[in-house]
Amino acid sequence: MKQKFLKIRAHHGMCLHFFEGKGYNDEFTGHMQKIYEKMQENPEIELVVQGDEICKKCPNLENGICKTQELVLGYDKEVLKKCGLVKDMKISWKDFSKLVEERIIFSGERQNICGNCQWSSICEKKVEESLLETKKNCDTL
Ligand code: SF4
């Protein structure tokens, strides 16, 4: 039987990392929460640069295309490039997520990729908090 891969836009690897129950509307946020939980089961995913599982319930999706397509397509391409991956590639969520963390989030690249996103301040705050936490842990060693 053909294996079913969950289609995930490359830049959503970052959005899912920082997700904290906020979104465009209740329907979208509930749906995103479900996808977030599904990722804890480490599914096999297909990296896409078009509407994906998350976009399905987004109010910004019109006729299968994101209203901010140019912007998000740029994010997708940069994420793939930084992670050394290509579109339509299949990979486990854990492996993809690890690459995003190492090569983008903890290497300080996130702002360069999606610093102009409307949700960016939430992600930045979380990065700062996690760096502060790491520093505190190091200081107490
Ligand atoms: S804003 Fe665009 S890329 Fe983001 S979830 Fe909505 S449709 Fe998808």
Residues whose N, C-alpha, C, O or C-beta is under 5 A from the ligand:
A	BS01	SF4	I54 C55 C58 N60 L61 C66 V72
